[in-house]
Amino acid sequence: MPTEVKTETLLSVENLKKYFPVKRGAFRRLLYVRAVDDVTFQVPKESVFAVVGESGSGKTTLGRTVLRLIEPTSGKIIYKNEDFTKISLKSLRIFRRKMQIISQDPYNSLHPRKLVKDIIGEGLKIHFHMSSNEILDTVKETLERVGLREEHMFRYPHEFSGGQRQRIATARAIVLKPEFLVLDEPTSALDVSVQAIILKMFKDLKSSLSLTYLFITHDLAVVDYMSDYVAVMYLGQIMEMGTKEDVFNNTAHPYTILLMNSIPVPDPRHKNKKMIPKGEIPSSINPPSGCRFHTRCPYAKEVCKKEEPKFVKISKGHFVKCHFPIIE
Amino acid sequence: MKSITIEKRGKLRDFIARRKPIIEDWKHTLYLWKSTKLAMIGTVIIVIFILIAIFAPIIVPYDPISSNMSARLQPPSWDHLFGTDQFGRDIFSRVIVGSRIELWIIFLVSLISGGLGTFLGVVAGYFGKFVDEIIMRITDMFLAFPSLVLAMAFAAALGPSLTNTIIAISVVGWTVFARLARAEAMKIKKQPYIEAIRAVGAGNSRIMFLHVLPMCLSPVLVQLTLRMGTIILTAAGLGFLGLGVRPPLPEWGSMVSDGRSYLVAQWWISTFPGIAIAFVVLGFNFLGDGIRDIMDPRLRR
């Protein structure tokens, strides 16, 4: 399994921060929303790296910042030994071909007044300067790859269902022959039966095009199905990170345990006696002192309120940000 | 060989399939059009107005410009349908030919003010920040003056002529479209499909003109139709004040002005061009209201 295989790192994120300035209160004090706060991780080539977290944990911002769709406040994004945060805006546009994103909302991510062939072919026009004939051929090929047919080329997005729209969005991304894809909750807007089919498509595409995914989701079942590596985010920070086996079977962080416990069990007689996270996620403008999770953690002690825990390695490739990690 | 057949097949299919939803949409629009009474009345008036403008040289019984002193100040009769003015010119002919001037003014002013306003508005809305500040403060400066007063100032500074009237009205009118297009562009640029096309690698000008601009056009077009009445009124106002089209040209506003001193005894000189102005303005207002209703998504489906 991936733990043992020595793989090349494709994307390496170091101390990435993204603060959004906001003005609050009577004096319009300048405060910052710490959407992504000091995040470090590595994505090995041709793997699926999943980022899980509640809403408001900053996982979507992370995905956008990695692609520089949002400029990071500080930190490094190293893609294939090149610092992605330092390259100029002009070369960024050329670079974008290799890194694509599929967003969570398939209903708003396609231009409503453009034909499918234009939506998919636009990137080809920008990057490869193909003739309209070549574009049509390439678009047709790509549509077939994502499970649509040639005749869908000359239709408008509103004529498609959610699942089909997500396929079109996928076609738009893969037509540029990218190496790295950010999947930002690609199935959260779809119904369950379609979700499975779309996930299967992503899995197939990954192996046939040797892609690397940064998979952002809140659904642990999807993580289990898709990913090789998992990072659990809470209030802009990674709480636990490791291979899927480590995080799921040797869970070390209380938050991850609580998240696992909150997966519903499809049995009416099942009485949930396990602990689940209480309350809401705190505000990321004014995050709790010390360990960010101490307000909701059942094991919190005095030290958790005062000191921020370090991101420590507890076994090979398994990291935890907790004062009292649960190690069996 | 193979690629050529694919292209032909693709183009034919493209032609039919591409137009199918558009045809459906137009059918629905036409149905709504027919069921909106005011829009129909407006359309009829405007169509008649445009037809008159096109066929003006065939319709007119007399030369609208050269004077005929032997037939001056005659009341409406079968010879002179709307009577004659103080220079013996047939009012009917002048009103008919005047429609061409009005149409030309509307066309050019719409093109200039609509185009300039939309362009500046989209640029301001898309870039935001200081570009937006600069463009919108200039817009505010223009909006700070009453539009007719500003148009008069421009017309007076440039001197009275048809071209200058058009320039003056355009310069005053673009602000409305700039504000509309800016608001729309600000809304559109935050849409996920714009971010998606940016992620594909499109540059600012491509996004702005090929993706944001087309989505801003429909409110601008509705507003443009609603403004056409105002354009005529402004042009007529300038003409009436002697700041518009030069006298021999039969512009309706200046014709109303010509009859001012004869109004009590020879009422027809001012009245008929006045009625023409009223009708066309009314027609454009009905049409504009109708289009606004038809474009309203709540009414559409």
Interface residues (C-beta under 8 A of the other chain):
Chain A: L67 L69 R93 I94 R96 R97 Q100 I101 S103 D105 N108 S109 L110 H111 P112 R113 L115 E122 G123 I126 H127 N133 L136 D137 E151 F154 R155 Y156 E159 A169 R172 A173 L176
Chain B: S3 I6 E7 G10 R13 D14 A17 R18 P21 Q191 P192 Y193 E195 A196 I197 R198 A199 V200 G201 A202 G203 R206 H211 P214 M215
